[in-house]
């Protein structure tokens, strides 16, 4: 595997850490910015909004630009966004910095994936994407807990400075190690790809992803105050519990990636149902520190076990649009990452407590199960459609798709 692909994985580590680290920093940010914890939680939604808008927008606008130069520009903007966040004198400035960083993050994901697959033979494309996704997994296992640790000992701004430093290393790596990539011989025509949005299965897939992701992040976004204010754990426990969630995510991704190709809908039903059970249990037993710690780990397993199937379903129904399929999947996840923290913050704001965010998340995942059931009923011949090829541009699927699904 070319070292340039691993360089992209390092960049994704920085991107993923920035996206999720606020879940361990919300109380400190709220205190410093003199806002409520739910309002601070909107900073998570701000990043997700930027991803929702940025994924399709930058997939389209950067399509004909030089790949390497685009990566350099995007990681530079992302790093500057982290510096702006670290220096932010007000909540408004911090909010804007999150949106700008997210736009750059979304663009880097789309372009980076196309560069990764262009640097390896066809038979190694899935491995190349796996290396990039490994950066995201490490962000959950190492980056997010490290951000919480830095925030606890040196202030929340130190976490932003650390991500800015990681972005600078990624920038140097891209400049030195990523080669210039020739554009594909035939450029995709976006107006032809827009036809996929006439298919209701595409919208059902978007809804499933958004509801499933939103349910998990409705609770996960407020896990730190739940641990300290409800379960009674000290601040020093937060990084460890976040790391445990990340370990669960690694395990869940490994298991889901192995079985999704053969049992896509089985994984969707079982994974989302498990997340529903864990979210409900988190609400019921939120006063028990032991229960919350165990459930955080199990929620990481179930959420990321479902992830490959959620991605695969989007690419399956949107495979005719190689440029927009990846952007659609990214936007779908971040619709959930926008709505989830907002809903969690809303139920907390009305005085129902941090455990109410877990109840609200369970409501979203139950809705996701209903949409999956509808998808099964209306899928028709789509289940046996041929596997879409890995695109030369845009983000390829996380898992290879088979021509027939048994689950």
ZAMARGU-4260 file (C-alpha; in steps of 0.2 Angstrom, whole numbers, plus 5000, padded with zeros to 4 digits):
<rodrens>
0) 5000/5000/5000 | 5008/5017/4995 | 5013/5028/5009 | 5003/5042/5002 | 4987/5032/5006
5) 4993/5031/5024 | 4996/5049/5024 | 4978/5052/5019 | 4973/5041/5034 | 4983/5052/5045
10) 4973/5067/5038 | 4957/5058/5042 | 4962/5055/5060 | 4963/5074/5062 | 4946/5076/5053
15) 4937/5063/5063 | 4945/5069/5080 | 4939/5087/5077 | 4921/5081/5072 | 4918/5070/5087
20) 4929/5078/5101 | 4917/5090/5107 | 4907/5076/5115 | 4920/5076/5128 | 4922/5095/5129
25) 4904/5102/5130 | 4904/5106/5149 | 4921/5116/5148 | 4916/5125/5132 | 4899/5129/5139
30) 4907/5137/5155 | 4920/5146/5145 | 4908/5153/5133 | 4894/5157/5146 | 4881/5146/5137
35) 4871/5131/5142 | 4877/5114/5138 | 4863/5111/5125 | 4868/5127/5116 | 4886/5121/5116
40) 4880/5105/5109 | 4874/5114/5094 | 4893/5116/5089 | 4892/5097/5085 | 4877/5101/5074
45) 4886/5115/5066 | 4900/5104/5060 | 4887/5091/5054 | 4878/5105/5044 | 4894/5110/5036
50) 4897/5092/5031 | 4879/5090/5024 | 4881/5106/5013 | 4899/5103/5009 | 4899/5085/5004
55) 4888/5087/4988 | 4894/5105/4985 | 4912/5102/4985 | 4910/5085/4976 | 4903/5095/4962
60) 4914/5111/4962 | 4930/5102/4964 | 4927/5089/4951 | 4938/5096/4937 | 4951/5104/4949
65) 4969/5095/4951 | 4966/5082/4965 | 4983/5085/4974 | 4981/5104/4974 | 4963/5103/4980
70) 4968/5091/4995 | 4982/5104/5000 | 4969/5118/5000 | 4956/5109/5009 | 4967/5102/5023
75) 4975/5120/5025 | 4958/5128/5027 | 4953/5114/5039 | 4969/5118/5050 | 4965/5136/5050
80) 4948/5133/5056 | 4955/5123/5071 | 4966/5138/5075 | 4951/5150/5073 | 4942/5139/5085
85) 4956/5138/5098 | 4957/5157/5097 | 4938/5161/5097 | 4933/5175/5108 | 4915/5171/5107
90) 4902/5157/5104 | 4898/5165/5087 | 4916/5164/5081 | 4918/5147/5087 | 4901/5142/5078
95) 4907/5149/5062 | 4924/5141/5063 | 4916/5124/5065 | 4905/5126/5050 | 4920/5132/5039
100) 4931/5117/5046 | 4917/5105/5041 | 4915/5111/5024 | 4934/5108/5021 | 4932/5091/5030
105) 4918/5086/5018 | 4928/5091/5003 | 4944/5082/5009 | 4934/5066/5012 | 4927/5066/4994
110) 4943/5071/4985 | 4954/5060/4996 | 4944/5044/4993 | 4945/5047/4974 | 4964/5050/4976
115) 4967/5034/4987 | 4958/5023/4974 | 4967/5031/4960 | 4985/5027/4967 | 4982/5008/4969
120) 4977/4994/4957 | 4958/4989/4956 | 4961/4974/4967 | 4967/4985/4981 | 4955/4999/4981
125) 4945/4992/4995 | 4961/4991/5006 | 4965/5009/5001 | 4948/5015/5008 | 4950/5004/5023
130) 4966/5013/5027 | 4957/5030/5026 | 4943/5023/5037 | 4956/5017/5049 | 4960/5035/5053
135) 4942/5038/5058 | 4942/5023/5069 | 4958/5028/5077 | 4950/5046/5080 | 4936/5038/5090
140) 4948/5026/5100 | 4963/5039/5103 | 4959/5056/5096 | 4942/5059/5105 | 4948/5053/5122
145) 4964/5062/5120 | 4954/5078/5116 | 4944/5075/5132 | 4960/5073/5142 | 4968/5088/5136
150) 4952/5098/5139 | 4952/5092/5157 | 4970/5096/5161 | 4974/5111/5149 | 4958/5118/5144
155) 4946/5114/5129 | 4956/5126/5118 | 4971/5114/5119 | 4962/5101/5110 | 4959/5112/5095
160) 4977/5117/5095 | 4982/5098/5095 | 4970/5095/5080 | 4978/5110/5071 | 4995/5102/5074
165) 4989/5085/5067 | 4982/5095/5052 | 4999/5103/5049 | 5007/5086/5049 | 4995/5079/5037
170) 4998/5095/5026 | 5016/5091/5025 | 5013/5073/5021 | 5001/5078/5007 | 5013/5090/5000
175) 5028/5078/5001 | 5020/5061/4998 | 5004/5062/4988 | 5008/5062/4969 | 4999/5072/4956
180) 4984/5062/4950 | 4979/5063/4932 | 4960/5067/4929 | 4949/5052/4923 | 4947/5051/4904
185) 4929/5054/4905 | 4921/5066/4917 | 4905/5062/4925 | 4890/5073/4920 | 4881/5079/4936
190) 4864/5082/4928 | 4863/5064/4923 | 4867/5058/4941 | 4854/5069/4948 | 4841/5057/4941
195) 4845/5045/4956 | 4835/5057/4967 | 4819/5052/4958 | 4820/5035/4966 | 4811/5033/4982
200) 4823/5020/4988 | 4837/5033/4988 | 4827/5044/5000 | 4822/5029/5011 | 4841/5025/5012
205) 4845/5043/5017 | 4831/5042/5030 | 4837/5026/5038 | 4855/5033/5039 | 4850/5050/5046
210) 4838/5042/5059 | 4850/5028/5064 | 4865/5041/5066 | 4854/5054/5074 | 4848/5042/5087
215) 4866/5037/5093 | 4873/5055/5092 | 4858/5062/5101 | 4864/5053/5117 | 4883/5052/5113
220) 4884/5071/5111 | 4879/5073/5130 | 4888/5058/5136 | 4901/5068/5146 | 4888/5078/5157
225) 4878/5062/5159 | 4893/5053/5166 | 4898/5067/5178 | 4881/5075/5183 | 4870/5059/5183
230) 4881/5044/5185 | 4892/5053/5197 | 4909/5050/5189 | 4923/5062/5190 | 4929/5072/5175
235) 4944/5061/5174 | 4933/5046/5169 | 4927/5054/5153 | 4942/5051/5142 | 4942/5033/5147
240) 4924/5030/5144 | 4925/5039/5127 | 4940/5027/5123 | 4929/5012/5128 | 4916/5018/5115
245) 4929/5019/5102 | 4935/5002/5106 | 4917/4996/5104 | 4917/5005/5087 | 4932/4996/5081
250) 4924/4979/5086 | 4908/4984/5078 | 4916/4990/5062 | 4926/4973/5060 | 4910/4962/5063
255) 4899/4973/5052 | 4911/4973/5038 | 4912/4954/5038 | 4894/4951/5037 | 4886/4965/5028
260) 4890/4959/5010 | 4879/4943/5013 | 4866/4950/5026 | 4864/4968/5023 | 4846/4970/5029
265) 4849/4958/5043 | 4863/4969/5049 | 4852/4984/5048 | 4838/4977/5058 | 4849/4969/5071
270) 4861/4983/5073 | 4848/4997/5074 | 4837/4986/5086 | 4852/4984/5097 | 4856/5002/5097
275) 4838/5005/5102 | 4839/4993/5117 | 4856/5001/5123 | 4849/5019/5122 | 4834/5014/5132
280) 4844/5005/5144 | 4856/5020/5145 | 4841/5031/5150 | 4834/5019/5162 | 4850/5015/5171
285) 4859/5032/5169 | 4861/5034/5188 | 4872/5018/5188 | 4890/5022/5184 | 4894/5004/5180
290) 4879/5002/5169 | 4883/5018/5159 | 4901/5013/5156 | 4896/4996/5150 | 4882/5003/5139
295) 4894/5016/5131 | 4905/5002/5125 | 4890/4992/5119 | 4883/5007/5110 | 4899/5009/5101
300) 4898/4991/5095 | 4880/4992/5089 | 4882/5009/5080 | 4898/5005/5071 | 4892/4987/5067
305) 4878/4995/5058 | 4889/5008/5049 | 4895/4997/5034 | 4877/4992/5030 | 4871/5009/5031
310) 4884/5015/5019 | 4882/5000/5008 | 4863/5003/5006 | 4866/5020/5000 | 4879/5015/4987
315) 4868/5001/4982 | 4853/5011/4977 | 4863/5026/4971 | 4876/5016/4962 | 4871/5024/4945
320) 4879/5041/4952 | 4897/5038/4956 | 4900/5056/4960 | 4884/5059/4971 | 4883/5042/4979
325) 4898/5046/4991 | 4891/5064/4994 | 4874/5057/4998 | 4880/5045/5010 | 4891/5058/5019
330) 4877/5070/5019 | 4865/5057/5026 | 4875/5053/5041 | 4878/5071/5045 | 4859/5075/5044
335) 4858/5063/5058 | 4873/5071/5067 | 4864/5088/5065 | 4847/5083/5071 | 4853/5071/5085
340) 4862/5084/5095 | 4849/5097/5092 | 4835/5085/5098 | 4845/5080/5113 | 4849/5098/5118
345) 4830/5102/5116 | 4824/5089/5128 | 4838/5094/5140 | 4833/5112/5139 | 4815/5109/5143
350) 4821/5101/5160 | 4819/5083/5157 | 4838/5079/5161 | 4852/5072/5152 | 4845/5054/5152
355) 4831/5061/5141 | 4843/5063/5127 | 4845/5044/5127 | 4826/5042/5126 | 4825/5054/5112
360) 4839/5044/5103 | 4829/5028/5105 | 4814/5036/5097 | 4824/5040/5082 | 4831/5023/5080
365) 4814/5015/5082 | 4809/5026/5067 | 4824/5020/5058 | 4818/5002/5060 | 4801/5007/5053
370) 4809/5015/5038 | 4820/4999/5035 | 4804/4989/5035 | 4797/5000/5022 | 4813/4998/5011
375) 4811/4980/5012 | 4793/4980/5006 | 4797/4992/4991 | 4814/4987/4986 | 4808/4975/4972
380) 4821/4971/4959 | 4834/4983/4966 | 4840/4969/4978 | 4846/4959/4963 | 4854/4974/4954
385) 4872/4973/4948 | 4886/4979/4959 | 4891/4997/4955 | 4909/4999/4950 | 4921/5009/4961
390) 4921/5026/4954 | 4936/5036/4948 | 4930/5051/4957 | 4919/5054/4972 | 4919/5043/4988
395) 4918/5024/4985 | 4908/5013/4996 | 4915/5006/5012 | 4911/4988/5008 | 4910/4979/4992
400) 4892/4975/4987 | 4887/4958/4980 | 4874/4956/4967 | 4862/4946/4978 | 4858/4949/4996
405) 4851/4935/5007 | 4848/4946/5022
</rodrens>
